[in-house]
Amino acid sequence: MGKTFNFGAGPAKIPEAVMEKAQKEFLNYNGTTGISVLEMSHRSSDFGNIVSSTKKLLRDEMQIPGNYEILLLHGGGTGQFAGIPLNLRAFSKNSESPTADYAVTGSWSNGAAKEAEKYLTVKKVFDAKAPFLGAPIGNTWKRDPDAAYLYYCSNETIHGVEFPHAPETLPDIPLVADVSSNVLSRNFDFTNHGVVFCGTQKNLGAAGLTIAIVREDLIGKHHPFTPAILSYDEMHKNNSLFNTPSTYSIYLTHLVLEWIRDIGGVKKLEELNAQKSQLLYETIDNSGNFFVNNVQKDFRSRMNIPFHVGSVEGKPELEAEFLKKATAAGMIGLKGHRSVGGIRASIYNSVTMEETQKLVDFMKFFQSSHSD
Ligand SMILES: *Cc1c(COP(=O)(O)O)cnc(C)c1O
């Protein structure tokens, strides 16, 4: 079998070097413990060191300011869709009927808004509606001065819509950012942010770990009904070890963070991701509408690049053939999300320029074999 090129959206490719290191010490962590991380008590000093080192590396690589706590949680990004309103609703200036602002730029922010409606009044400052083509971030949003926070998804994984920088917010109203699919892919400015969260299965390792980076002053005012494992306060007081954490996923994220540090950090990755995505978008844009990406140019994602084949809406038989031939050439994970169809290439930090080039070569070959 030839090499497999994984362009899946998540769980996604993990850097080879990380997988090899994990394999090397799978049976004997650190070469000295005689057991696997999988078999290790979460209260042991070895695991305690993994936790503290993971947080330190994340703080260094993401340049997280000192007044933010790093929480290692359960429940995925989806768990945070409930965790955020439960922990933050008390910060709304409307204490009788708390509100929060949501920018809906795709499926994930839409899902977050829907879940939040259980716990507070959601106001949509922007509602892109399907097919979610972009998001103005100028002064057109009608922001609620009573809102507990302003929520946005920095990269919509399904629709390929990414904020080039954080939206503006009113003074004293913190931003909440879902960075699940573009964390550490580019520089992130924490200014005005209250909570920044992600699942780790796209850019930071395996599924099972959720990271929330929470500004200190926002911890401790959660709703009394907040489940302990979603409570920032409870998890913070217990150093994220309130119950058994997803130990192996934390370990893998630790390895990914070491890898990021060793290859030159976010600065290097940002450069690489700009080059990779540019190569793909150029191929799409120069194809004479054989390949089509509909996202407004300023909001095109550098991580997830959805496109259609054959026309603006896509020709289903051509797209099916594209996927079939790509798979035969070892390129997998390219099927668009079931809600939007078409093709989607996810080119996370772990996907190399060579792999991106391989996809582009295949796209050009596919197009040339269909032009007559
Ligand atoms: C994948 C994803 C999620 C959901 O993550 P789960 O861990 O499956 O809950 C949320 N937000 C974004 C932007 C995602 O890409």
Ligand as a Chemical Component Dictionary entry (heavy atoms), coordinates in Angstrom:
data_LIG
# 
_chem_comp.id                   LIG 
_chem_comp.type                 NON-POLYMER 
_chem_comp.pdbx_formal_charge   0 
_chem_comp.three_letter_code    LIG 
# 
loop_
_chem_comp_atom.comp_id 
_chem_comp_atom.atom_id 
_chem_comp_atom.alt_atom_id 
_chem_comp_atom.type_symbol 
_chem_comp_atom.charge 
_chem_comp_atom.model_Cartn_x 
_chem_comp_atom.model_Cartn_y 
_chem_comp_atom.model_Cartn_z 
_chem_comp_atom.pdbx_ordinal 
LIG C1 C1 C 0 -15.211 20.091 15.467 1  
LIG C2 C2 C 0 -15.694 21.392 15.968 2  
LIG C3 C3 C 0 -16.522 21.502 17.113 3  
LIG C4 C4 C 0 -17.087 20.306 17.830 4  
LIG O1 O1 O 0 -16.188 19.605 18.505 5  
LIG P1 P1 P 0 -16.611 18.307 19.314 6  
LIG O2 O2 O 0 -15.325 18.012 20.007 7  
LIG O3 O3 O 0 -17.023 17.274 18.324 8  
LIG O4 O4 O 0 -17.703 18.676 20.233 9  
LIG C5 C5 C 0 -16.875 22.755 17.542 10 
LIG N1 N1 N 0 -16.469 23.856 16.891 11 
LIG C6 C6 C 0 -15.709 23.790 15.792 12 
LIG C7 C7 C 0 -15.292 25.039 15.104 13 
LIG C8 C8 C 0 -15.301 22.561 15.301 14 
LIG O5 O5 O 0 -14.527 22.496 14.194 15 
# 
loop_
_chem_comp_bond.comp_id 
_chem_comp_bond.atom_id_1 
_chem_comp_bond.atom_id_2 
_chem_comp_bond.value_order 
_chem_comp_bond.pdbx_ordinal 
LIG C1 C2 SING 1  
LIG C2 C3 SING 2  
LIG C2 C8 DOUB 3  
LIG C3 C4 SING 4  
LIG C3 C5 DOUB 5  
LIG C4 O1 SING 6  
LIG O1 P1 SING 7  
LIG P1 O2 DOUB 8  
LIG P1 O3 SING 9  
LIG P1 O4 SING 10 
LIG C5 N1 SING 11 
LIG N1 C6 DOUB 12 
LIG C6 C7 SING 13 
LIG C6 C8 SING 14 
LIG C8 O5 SING 15 
# 
